[in-house]
Amino acid sequence: MAQCFCEGSSEMLYRRLHNARRTAKDALLAEYGLQNVGQPMLLAILRRKPDGIADSQRELAEELHVTPATVTVSLRSMERDGYVKKIVDNNDMRRKRIALTDKGRKVLDKLDEVY
């Protein structure tokens, strides 16, 4: 069955709604400096963790199905902008846990509004 993208058709209305939502989402992400595709997802994964803390960057990389190096690049800018922070593990000083900050939580709340 062919789709009709005629003016006033349900397909055209859906397409306009989809484009409007994507535009609003992209504008909000740009406003907060989260244009990198994986950054909002990193924040969302951290929010699901107990106390908003991941045990390691490797754990985040596995959940996103990307390399640890990719996560490192994203986390570096997110830490600089105050969305996440690194916490030294008291049991292993070489290990750094990744924590969601209040600023990161607020951005996620804004993203929830857009979605």
MDTraj code that builds the backbone (N, CA, C; nanometers):
import mdtraj as md
import numpy as np

residues = "MET ALA GLN CYS PHE CYS GLU GLY SER SER GLU MET LEU TYR ARG ARG LEU HIS ASN ALA ARG ARG THR ALA LYS ASP ALA LEU LEU ALA GLU TYR GLY LEU GLN ASN VAL GLY GLN PRO MET LEU LEU ALA ILE LEU ARG ARG LYS PRO ASP GLY ILE ALA ASP SER GLN ARG GLU LEU ALA GLU GLU LEU HIS VAL THR PRO ALA THR VAL THR VAL SER LEU ARG SER MET GLU ARG ASP GLY TYR VAL LYS LYS ILE VAL ASP ASN ASN ASP MET ARG ARG LYS ARG ILE ALA LEU THR ASP LYS GLY ARG LYS VAL LEU ASP LYS LEU ASP GLU VAL TYR".split()
xyz = np.array([
    [0.0835, -0.1171, 0.0000],
    [0.0000, 0.0000, 0.0000],
    [0.0888, 0.1245, 0.0000],
    [0.0671, 0.2123, -0.0924],
    [0.1479, 0.3329, -0.1065],
    [0.1054, 0.4376, -0.0038],
    [0.2049, 0.5136, 0.0452],
    [0.1739, 0.6219, 0.1377],
    [0.1396, 0.7468, 0.0602],
    [0.0444, 0.8209, 0.1119],
    [0.0047, 0.9468, 0.0493],
    [0.0543, 1.0618, 0.1360],
    [0.1484, 1.1370, 0.0831],
    [0.1977, 1.2543, 0.1551],
    [0.1277, 1.3798, 0.1031],
    [-0.0025, 1.3688, 0.0825],
    [-0.0835, 1.4804, 0.0360],
    [-0.1081, 1.5749, 0.1529],
    [-0.1270, 1.7006, 0.1224],
    [-0.1563, 1.8006, 0.2249],
    [-0.2796, 1.7576, 0.3037],
    [-0.2677, 1.7546, 0.4372],
    [-0.3789, 1.7180, 0.5235],
    [-0.3914, 1.5694, 0.5504],
    [-0.3103, 1.4866, 0.4851],
    [-0.3172, 1.3421, 0.5079],
    [-0.2569, 1.3092, 0.6444],
    [-0.2945, 1.1958, 0.7000],
    [-0.2401, 1.1554, 0.8295],
    [-0.0889, 1.1335, 0.8199],
    [-0.0402, 1.0864, 0.7062],
    [0.1031, 1.0668, 0.6883],
    [0.1779, 1.1997, 0.6946],
    [0.1211, 1.3032, 0.6291],
    [0.1849, 1.4347, 0.6284],
    [0.1820, 1.4963, 0.7690],
    [0.0726, 1.4793, 0.8398],
    [0.0636, 1.5328, 0.9757],
    [0.1640, 1.4631, 1.0679],
    [0.1751, 1.3311, 1.0536],
    [0.2726, 1.2576, 1.1330],
    [0.4145, 1.3051, 1.1022],
    [0.4433, 1.3222, 0.9764],
    [0.5775, 1.3665, 0.9364],
    [0.6090, 1.5043, 0.9940],
    [0.5127, 1.5947, 0.9917],
    [0.5345, 1.7287, 1.0479],
    [0.5540, 1.7222, 1.1985],
    [0.4751, 1.6399, 1.2663],
    [0.4890, 1.6244, 1.4105],
    [0.6259, 1.5651, 1.4447],
    [0.6661, 1.4642, 1.3705],
    [0.7969, 1.4014, 1.3912],
    [0.9091, 1.5036, 1.3714],
    [0.9015, 1.5823, 1.2667],
    [1.0049, 1.6833, 1.2391],
    [1.0065, 1.7920, 1.3463],
    [0.8890, 1.8321, 1.3948],
    [0.8826, 1.9347, 1.4984],
    [0.9450, 1.8841, 1.6285],
    [0.9179, 1.7592, 1.6631],
    [0.9753, 1.7012, 1.7845],
    [1.1267, 1.6891, 1.7725],
    [1.1732, 1.6439, 1.6560],
    [1.3178, 1.6303, 1.6351],
    [1.3859, 1.7674, 1.6408],
    [1.3249, 1.8683, 1.5822],
    [1.3811, 2.0033, 1.5849],
    [1.3903, 2.0556, 1.7282],
    [1.2844, 2.0341, 1.8065],
    [1.2837, 2.0790, 1.9461],
    [1.3913, 2.0056, 2.0261],
    [1.4032, 1.8759, 2.0048],
    [1.5039, 1.7953, 2.0748],
    [1.6443, 1.8416, 2.0375],
    [1.6691, 1.8596, 1.9092],
    [1.8015, 1.9019, 1.8637],
    [1.8384, 2.0397, 1.9178],
    [1.7409, 2.1313, 1.9228],
    [1.7666, 2.2654, 1.9757],
    [1.8011, 2.2598, 2.1244],
    [1.7297, 2.1760, 2.1984],
    [1.7565, 2.1633, 2.3414],
    [1.8935, 2.1007, 2.3654],
    [1.9258, 1.9966, 2.2891],
    [2.0572, 1.9335, 2.3040],
    [2.1683, 2.0324, 2.2718],
    [2.1508, 2.1119, 2.1665],
    [2.2522, 2.2117, 2.1300],
    [2.2663, 2.3167, 2.2398],
    [2.1535, 2.3558, 2.2988],
    [2.1560, 2.4561, 2.4063],
    [2.2404, 2.4085, 2.5244],
    [2.2349, 2.2799, 2.5531],
    [2.3102, 2.2240, 2.6653],
    [2.4442, 2.1640, 2.6239],
    [2.4813, 2.1764, 2.4981],
    [2.6098, 2.1255, 2.4522],
    [2.6165, 1.9745, 2.4452],
    [2.5038, 1.9092, 2.4178],
    [2.4982, 1.7632, 2.4131],
    [2.4668, 1.7140, 2.2725],
    [2.5343, 1.7685, 2.1723],
    [2.5067, 1.7300, 2.0341],
    [2.5557, 1.5901, 2.0011],
    [2.6585, 1.5438, 2.0709],
    [2.7103, 1.4103, 2.0460],
    [2.5982, 1.3096, 2.0685],
    [2.5796, 1.2211, 1.9742],
    [2.4674, 1.1281, 1.9756],
    [2.4605, 1.0461, 2.1049],
    [2.5728, 1.0031, 2.1578],
    [2.5726, 0.9157, 2.2742],
    [2.5575, 0.9855, 2.4078],
    [2.5771, 1.1162, 2.4144],
    [2.5767, 1.1852, 2.5428],
    [2.4423, 1.1779, 2.6152],
    [2.3297, 1.2069, 2.5502],
    [2.2022, 1.1930, 2.6225],
    [2.1780, 1.0498, 2.6705],
    [2.2209, 0.9524, 2.5908],
    [2.2036, 0.8134, 2.6301],
    [2.2915, 0.7797, 2.7503],
    [2.4124, 0.8335, 2.7558],
    [2.4985, 0.8135, 2.8723],
    [2.4318, 0.8662, 2.9986],
    [2.3736, 0.9846, 2.9895],
    [2.3045, 1.0425, 3.1043],
    [2.1868, 0.9546, 3.1462],
    [2.1117, 0.9053, 3.0480],
    [1.9965, 0.8206, 3.0783],
    [2.0396, 0.6899, 3.1445],
    [2.1494, 0.6315, 3.0993],
    [2.2005, 0.5083, 3.1603],
    [2.2416, 0.5355, 3.3046],
    [2.3090, 0.6479, 3.3270],
    [2.3501, 0.6814, 3.4635],
    [2.2298, 0.7030, 3.5546],
    [2.1240, 0.7616, 3.5032],
    [2.0049, 0.7857, 3.5843],
    [1.9442, 0.6526, 3.6317],
    [1.9547, 0.5485, 3.5503],
    [1.8991, 0.4175, 3.5870],
    [1.9828, 0.3440, 3.6914],
    [2.1062, 0.3847, 3.7088],
    [2.1959, 0.3177, 3.8032],
    [2.1597, 0.3559, 3.9473],
    [2.1885, 0.2654, 4.0433],
    [2.1673, 0.3019, 4.1842],
    [2.2482, 0.4265, 4.2195],
    [2.1844, 0.5227, 4.2747],
    [2.2461, 0.6508, 4.3126],
    [2.3036, 0.7277, 4.1937],
    [2.2710, 0.6881, 4.0704],
    [2.3207, 0.7573, 3.9526],
    [2.4689, 0.7393, 3.9294],
    [2.5238, 0.6251, 3.9736],
    [2.6680, 0.6024, 3.9650],
    [2.6965, 0.4711, 3.8925],
    [2.7818, 0.4790, 3.7906],
    [2.8286, 0.3590, 3.7192],
    [2.9633, 0.3191, 3.7776],
    [2.9893, 0.1899, 3.7805],
    [3.1144, 0.1410, 3.8382],
    [3.2367, 0.1759, 3.7549],
    [3.2190, 0.1891, 3.6224],
    [3.3355, 0.2177, 3.5386],
    [3.2923, 0.2681, 3.4009],
    [3.3893, 0.3252, 3.3309],
    [3.3653, 0.3663, 3.1927],
    [3.3429, 0.2444, 3.1043],
    [3.4107, 0.1370, 3.1362],
    [3.3959, 0.0131, 3.0589],
    [3.2511, -0.0373, 3.0664],
    [3.1926, -0.0295, 3.1839],
    [3.0529, -0.0704, 3.2010],
    [2.9605, 0.0126, 3.1111],
    [2.9828, 0.1425, 3.1070],
    [2.9025, 0.2298, 3.0211],
    [2.9238, 0.1957, 2.8740],
    [3.0486, 0.1700, 2.8363],
    [3.0798, 0.1352, 2.6974],
    [3.0078, 0.0069, 2.6564],
    [3.0050, -0.0903, 2.7455],
    [2.9368, -0.2166, 2.7146],
    [2.7870, -0.1955, 2.6958],
    [2.7270, -0.1115, 2.7787],
    [2.5828, -0.0857, 2.7661],
    [2.5485, -0.0102, 2.6386],
    [2.6401, 0.0749, 2.5934],
    [2.6171, 0.1518, 2.4706],
    [2.6651, 0.0779, 2.3452],
    [2.7371, -0.0329, 2.3653],
    [2.7936, -0.1100, 2.2536],
    [2.8915, -0.0255, 2.1719],
    [2.9780, 0.0462, 2.2450],
    [3.0839, 0.1261, 2.1826],
    [3.2148, 0.0942, 2.2551],
    [3.3227, 0.1493, 2.2040],
    [3.4524, 0.1254, 2.2676],
    [3.4672, 0.2141, 2.3918],
    [3.5480, 0.1716, 2.4881],
    [3.5742, 0.2562, 2.6045],
    [3.6331, 0.3922, 2.5649],
    [3.7107, 0.3954, 2.4572],
    [3.7679, 0.5229, 2.4116],
    [3.6585, 0.6208, 2.3693],
    [3.5542, 0.5705, 2.3055],
    [3.4426, 0.6564, 2.2643],
    [3.3747, 0.7163, 2.3864],
    [3.3548, 0.6351, 2.4887],
    [3.2929, 0.6836, 2.6126],
    [3.3832, 0.7862, 2.6800],
    [3.5134, 0.7628, 2.6771],
    [3.6081, 0.8558, 2.7382],
    [3.5970, 0.9945, 2.6769],
    [3.5867, 1.0007, 2.5453],
    [3.5758, 1.1306, 2.4768],
    [3.4475, 1.2023, 2.5183],
    [3.3365, 1.1304, 2.5196],
    [3.2090, 1.1918, 2.5580],
    [3.2115, 1.2362, 2.7040],
    [3.2618, 1.1493, 2.7911],
    [3.2634, 1.1833, 2.9338],
    [3.3521, 1.3029, 2.9630],
    [3.4611, 1.3168, 2.8876],
    [3.5521, 1.4303, 2.9104],
    [3.4777, 1.5630, 2.8938],
    [3.4025, 1.5761, 2.7854],
    [3.3305, 1.7019, 2.7646],
    [3.2119, 1.7147, 2.8604],
    [3.1477, 1.6039, 2.8931],
    [3.0351, 1.6093, 2.9869],
    [3.0820, 1.6436, 3.1281],
    [3.1993, 1.5976, 3.1649],
    [3.2555, 1.6323, 3.2953],
    [3.2952, 1.7800, 3.2976],
    [3.3554, 1.8260, 3.1898],
    [3.3942, 1.9675, 3.1794],
    [3.2720, 2.0580, 3.1927],
    [3.1585, 2.0152, 3.1350],
    [3.0366, 2.0957, 3.1385],
    [2.9533, 2.0731, 3.2647],
    [2.9970, 1.9814, 3.3513],
    [2.9318, 1.9639, 3.4804],
    [2.8144, 1.8669, 3.4837],
    [2.7982, 1.7835, 3.3810],
    [2.6868, 1.6883, 3.3785],
    [2.7198, 1.5583, 3.4509],
    [2.8457, 1.5226, 3.4559],
    [2.8916, 1.4034, 3.5276],
    [3.0176, 1.4396, 3.6054],
    [3.0510, 1.3537, 3.7013],
    [3.1775, 1.3714, 3.7736],
    [3.2369, 1.2341, 3.7974],
    [3.3682, 1.2296, 3.8113],
    [3.4386, 1.1052, 3.8392],
    [3.4678, 1.0993, 3.9889],
    [3.4464, 0.9806, 4.0434],
    [3.4685, 0.9580, 4.1861],
    [3.5706, 0.8457, 4.2000],
    [3.6773, 0.8709, 4.2759],
    [3.7783, 0.7683, 4.2986],
    [3.7194, 0.6622, 4.3915],
    [3.7337, 0.5364, 4.3517],
    [3.6860, 0.4234, 4.4310],
    [3.7778, 0.4065, 4.5516],
    [3.7212, 0.4039, 4.6720],
    [3.8025, 0.3914, 4.7946],
    [3.8745, 0.2577, 4.8029],
    [3.8193, 0.1532, 4.7406],
    [3.8809, 0.0207, 4.7463],
    [3.9920, 0.0034, 4.6432],
    [3.9865, 0.0791, 4.5346],
    [4.0865, 0.0676, 4.4279],
    [4.1111, 0.2078, 4.3725],
    [4.2187, 0.2698, 4.4143],
    [4.2468, 0.4095, 4.3783],
    [4.2667, 0.4297, 4.2280],
    [4.2911, 0.3218, 4.1539],
    [4.3080, 0.3338, 4.0087],
    [4.1745, 0.3423, 3.9370],
    [4.0711, 0.3022, 4.0042],
    [3.9381, 0.2935, 3.9430],
    [3.8567, 0.4192, 3.9721],
    [3.7937, 0.4699, 3.8675],
    [3.7096, 0.5884, 3.8835],
    [3.5663, 0.5530, 3.8453],
    [3.4746, 0.5817, 3.9357],
    [3.3330, 0.5604, 3.9093],
    [3.2774, 0.6876, 3.8454],
    [3.1707, 0.6743, 3.7685],
    [3.1113, 0.7881, 3.6977],
    [2.9769, 0.8184, 3.7620],
    [2.9590, 0.9436, 3.8046],
    [2.8365, 0.9829, 3.8739],
    [2.7638, 1.0940, 3.7983],
    [2.6338, 1.0849, 3.7979],
    [2.5470, 1.1869, 3.7404],
    [2.5363, 1.3025, 3.8399],
    [2.5531, 1.4251, 3.7941],
    [2.5418, 1.5420, 3.8822],
    [2.3988, 1.5953, 3.8800],
    [2.3717, 1.6910, 3.9680],
    [2.2392, 1.7546, 3.9696],
    [2.2113, 1.8237, 3.8358],
    [2.3152, 1.8846, 3.7793],
    [2.2990, 1.9499, 3.6497],
    [2.2608, 1.8473, 3.5426],
    [2.3220, 1.7296, 3.5466],
    [2.2888, 1.6225, 3.4532],
    [2.1447, 1.5760, 3.4704],
    [2.0981, 1.5660, 3.5945],
    [1.9596, 1.5260, 3.6215],
    [1.8611, 1.6293, 3.5660],
    [1.8948, 1.7569, 3.5827],
    [1.8069, 1.8637, 3.5332],
    [1.7954, 1.8598, 3.3812],
    [1.9057, 1.8333, 3.3136],
    [1.9030, 1.8222, 3.1677],
    [1.8153, 1.7044, 3.1262],
    [1.8267, 1.5932, 3.1970],
    [1.7428, 1.4773, 3.1659],
    [1.5947, 1.5091, 3.1858],
    [1.5628, 1.5867, 3.2880],
    [1.4228, 1.6268, 3.3092],
    [1.3727, 1.7105, 3.1919],
    [1.4580, 1.8004, 3.1424],
    [1.4212, 1.8820, 3.0254],
    [1.4013, 1.7934, 2.9023],
    [1.4922, 1.6971, 2.8839],
    [1.4788, 1.6062, 2.7699],
    [1.3510, 1.5239, 2.7798],
    [1.3142, 1.4824, 2.9009],
    [1.1897, 1.4083, 2.9206],
    [1.0706, 1.4919, 2.8749],
    [1.0747, 1.6217, 2.9029],
    [0.9663, 1.7106, 2.8589],
    [0.9546, 1.7121, 2.7060],
    [1.0690, 1.7168, 2.6384],
    [1.0677, 1.7210, 2.4921],
    [1.0151, 1.5895, 2.4357],
    [1.0609, 1.4788, 2.4945],
    [1.0177, 1.3479, 2.4436],
    [0.8745, 1.3213, 2.4835],
])
top = md.Topology()
chain = top.add_chain()
for i, resn in enumerate(residues, 1):
    res = top.add_residue(resn, chain, resSeq=i)
    for name in ("N", "CA", "C"):
        top.add_atom(name, md.element.get_by_symbol(name[0]), res)
traj = md.Trajectory(xyz[None], top)
